[in-house]
Amino acid sequence: MTDQKLKLLARYPRERTRLLSLLHELQRANPNNYLTGEDLRLVADYLNLPLSEVHDAATFYSLFSLKPRGKHVIRLCKSPPCHLAGAWSLLAALERELGITVGETTPDGLFTLETTSCLGVCGVAPAMMIDEEVYGRLTPDRLREILASYRGEA
């Protein structure tokens, strides 16, 4: 796997500005959608950066994880506009539908549920992101439809 990851890194110039892109690439390459300690060391070595700097970036940004997650990561926006539009009732609906709480992964490994401070789509609040796809104007019924499509039920 390390050889594969080195080939992934080699597609990028050895520039500090590529740090986040490299972390995204390696996270996507891992079956459990997270960054390993080895991944952080590979990036640090490749970009000639201190490991602490790479670790700081990976732990600062909420799109990265240092622990295994589900195949699909659901991020429900908890910004004030989404909160006022009913995000907290949607969170309860998601938790019921998935049988997990925030920070947990479904037993089948399909979904991990997270919250995020802002998705930048206040005009369609309440909103969530699954992987890199944003969904707005959510209702409990729409949530079920969206989840069904990821489960292959739609």
N, C-alpha and C positions, 0 to 999 in steps of 0.2 A: 504493500500500500504506500510506503514511503516513496518508492520510485514514481508511482502515479502522481503523488502529490508534488514531487519535485518537478515533474513535467508540467503540471498545472502552473506552478510558480514561474517556470521558465517562459511562459507566454507573456509575462509582464516585465517591463523594465525594472531594474533595481533602484527604484526611486521611492523615497519616503512617502510621497503623495499617493502611492499605490497600496499603502497599508490596509485601508478598509476594504478595498477591492479584493486583496489577497485573502483577508479573513473571511469575506463572504464566499469566495470560491472554495476555500477549504471546508467551511461549515456545510455548504451544499454537497460537498463530496463525501461527507460522513453519513453513514446510514441512519444515525439517530439525530441528525440535524443539530450538531453542536461542535464546538472546538475542543480538541484535546490539548493536553500539555505539549505533546509532540508537535501539534500544529503551530502553537505559539512559538516554540523554539525554532521550527523551520522558517517561519516568517521573520523572526528576529535575525537569524543567521543570514537569510537571503537578502534582507534589506540592511544588514549591518547596523541593527538597532539594539539597544538594551532590551532584554526580555521583559523587564519591568514596564517599559513603554508600550510594548505590544500587549501585555496583560492589561495595562490601564485602559487602552483603547477597547479591548474586548469586553471589559467589565463596565465601561462607561456607557456604551451604546446598547440600548435594550433589544436591538435586533440580533445581538450575539448571545450565545449561551455557552457556559462551560460545563453544563450537565446535559445528559441525553434528554431529548424531547421527542414528541410524536412526529409522525411523517408530515402532518400539517399543523402549523402553529396558528392558533386563533388569537388575535390581539383585539380586545374590545377597548374602544376609546373611552377614557374617563375624564375628558376635558369638560369644563363648565358647560359649553353648548350641548355636548352629548349627554351630560348628566341631566340637564334641564329637559332634554328631549326624551328621557326615559332609559338611559343606558343601564341604570342600576336594576330596573325590572328585567331588562334583556340579559344582564349578567345572571340573575336568578334563573331565568329561562334556560340559558346555556348550561348552567351548572346542573339543572334538573335533567335536561336532554342528554348531556354527556356523562352524568353520574360522577363528576369530579368538581373540585373547587379550583380557584386561581392558583397557578403554579404546578398543577398536577397534570398527569398524562393518563389518557384512557387506558384501561387494561389491555386493549388490543393494539396499543401503540400508534393509533391512527391520529389522535388529536392531543395537543397540549393547549391549555387555556391560560392566557396571560391578559393583563390590562396594560394599556400604554397611555401616556399623558396626552398625546395629540397625534392625530393622523393627518391633520391639515385639510380636512374636508368638512368644515363646520356647516357649510351650506346644505349638506345632506345628512345632518345628525338625526338620530344616533347612527354611529358607523363602527365597522370592524374591518379588520384585515385578516385574510387567511392566506398564509404564505405571502405572496406579493400582490394579491388581488384585493381591492378595497370594495366593500359593500356598504351602501348608505340607505337612509330612510328605512331602517330595520323595524320589523315587528316580530313578535314571537312566531307567527306563522311563516314569515319569510325566513327566519332563522332555521326552522325545521327543513324548509325546502333547500336552502343552501347546504346545510349539513348532509342532507340526503344525496345531493349531487356529489359530494366528496366521498360518501360511503358507497357510491355506485348504485344507489337506489333510484335515481331519477332517470 
